[in-house]
């Protein structure tokens, strides 16, 4: 476990050195600064776990430094203990109002100093842990594993968790890729550190780079997801949404294990586990030049495929039970009772929106039928437009499930073959009918392997 890092800021060399010796003897890692400028540089180079900050310094005092950190929201959970040889009650009150954790007077008592440092670090640690526990409660869901495919998925999570390997999770939208990423983090040595999420699906592409690496401008620092996740896990959702420039920066950061903030000049060491997801096809994105091949292979150390809900139907009854209990409790509603026919309808549906769609449908059923029996017609009503979507999807040509390039080719083949049959194989008439120049049409027919002879014989 890393030693707590303490920044000591004091203009008197003797006091700096004494504090350094005392703190290092207690096992702390110590950085020193003699003025406000050095304090800011040291803070920027490595954010401390606690700061001892002298109030009275030449040129710029400690109160100004503290206020600057607070205004820029740089402190995070870092406690600041103010120290002064001319302390007054007013100084102490002002410091605490500004955001200081505590106030110590010189000459410093070693026992009082160490107690204050210990309590400050403990307080910060409790705040971080409280935040983490709230976060876990918000997303805490068990992994249902009654089907073969979900049991295999759970086995992969248990094997991967204790490693520090980067993971590439694929699967249809709504299958639970986010939950899988969290379970991997919770089973890892980094579980006590932060799980930081970057959702590219909900973010403008131009701001992704700033959110990922952070910003440094006019002395103000905004820490990005990489810094927030230091020591923990960075979860990038829908990674195929990265633009080319950000892909290149991310690849460089992962290769070099360091990065620059946007507008910054000093490299920051990178210590994160990276887990990425996509509901698209990463190999196709690479083949079409939309996603960097080098970045794909750098991220794709351990691939995991999350199965669609229609491939794990044995999990559905337990998922339904879990959602009914959870949603009823959160909304303070009496849970409905599902008939065997209602459950059968749920089990036989294909769930194109997967677990997320199932959760939404169960919520509709609970709100509309709290404390009542739920029958087949209630389920069909709750599915509503989803059933129509399923019917329309079943009526669509098969190529709608493929990639755009193949779909376009199959559509053109079907379209031109249809109209060629209508003109009995006459290419000149076909050119007029479809609005293409005849030479270009001949090339198109040849590329699609369509001949006029085929139309005439048909």
Secondary structure, DSSP 8 states (H G I E B T S, - for coil): ----EEEEE-S-HHHHHHHHHHHHHTT-EEEEESSHHHHHHHHHHS--SEEEEES--SSS-HHHHHHHHHHTT--TT-EEEEEESS--HHHHHHHHHHT-SEEEESS--HHHHHHHHHHHHHHHHHHHHHHHHHHHHHH-------SHHHHHHHHHHHHHHTS---EEEE--TTS-HHHHHHHHHHTSTTTTS-EEEEEGGGS-HHHHHHHHH-EEETTEEE--HHHHTTTSEEEEESGGG--HHHHHHHHHHHHHTEE--BT--S-EE---EEEEEESS-HHHHHHTTSS-HHHHHHHTTEEEE---GGG-GGGHHHHHHHHHHHHHHHTT----EE-HHHHHHHHHS--TTHHHHHHHHHHHHHHHHTTSEE-HHHHHHHHTHHHHHHHHHHHS-GGGGS-HHHHHHHHHHHHHHHHHHHTTT-HHHHHHHHT--HHHHHHHHHHTT--HHHHHH-
